[in-house]
């Protein structure tokens, strides 16, 4: 839970740094702010997806096991191809 809050806080700081770069006409600060913002948006999305998967597997363990088995079969097939 704190990881998501940390990601949102860093995203806001990225937005602020990007705005600062625009105001001061500093392309470096603008780029760093945009990079920080998008990296933390991605991190938040990954954490959210992981939480959703964890909740689904907890409520339906057999379907989670079936999905994991199917993913293993597909991965094994892809790695065994020549």
URCOR-V132292 format. One record per residue. N is the residue number from 1. PSI is psi in degrees with one decimal (none if undefined). Layout:
n:N psi:PSI
n:N psi:PSI
This chain:
n:1 psi:-42.0
n:2 psi:-26.4
n:3 psi:-40.0
n:4 psi:-41.6
n:5 psi:-39.9
n:6 psi:-41.7
n:7 psi:-42.4
n:8 psi:-40.0
n:9 psi:-43.5
n:10 psi:-32.9
n:11 psi:-42.2
n:12 psi:-39.2
n:13 psi:-32.9
n:14 psi:-40.2
n:15 psi:-42.4
n:16 psi:-42.5
n:17 psi:-38.7
n:18 psi:-42.9
n:19 psi:-40.1
n:20 psi:-41.9
n:21 psi:-38.0
n:22 psi:-43.0
n:23 psi:-41.6
n:24 psi:1.1
n:25 psi:36.7
n:26 psi:104.0
n:27 psi:-30.2
n:28 psi:-47.9
n:29 psi:-37.8
n:30 psi:-44.1
n:31 psi:-42.2
n:32 psi:-40.7
n:33 psi:-43.2
n:34 psi:-41.2
n:35 psi:-43.7
n:36 psi:-42.5
n:37 psi:-50.0
n:38 psi:-34.7
n:39 psi:-40.8
n:40 psi:-28.5
n:41 psi:-42.2
n:42 psi:-42.8
n:43 psi:-42.1
n:44 psi:-43.4
n:45 psi:-39.7
n:46 psi:-43.2
n:47 psi:-40.9
n:48 psi:-42.6
n:49 psi:-40.6
n:50 psi:-39.7
n:51 psi:-40.3
n:52 psi:-44.3
n:53 psi:-43.0
n:54 psi:-43.3
n:55 psi:-41.4
n:56 psi:-41.5
n:57 psi:-35.5
n:58 psi:-40.7
n:59 psi:-26.5
n:60 psi:77.8
n:61 psi:-32.0
n:62 psi:-37.7
n:63 psi:-34.6
n:64 psi:-40.3
n:65 psi:-39.5
n:66 psi:-40.5
n:67 psi:-41.7
n:68 psi:-40.0
n:69 psi:-42.9
n:70 psi:-41.3
n:71 psi:-38.6
n:72 psi:-40.4
n:73 psi:-44.5
n:74 psi:-45.0
n:75 psi:-41.6
n:76 psi:-40.5
n:77 psi:-44.0
n:78 psi:-37.8
n:79 psi:-26.9
n:80 psi:-14.9
n:81 psi:145.9
n:82 psi:none
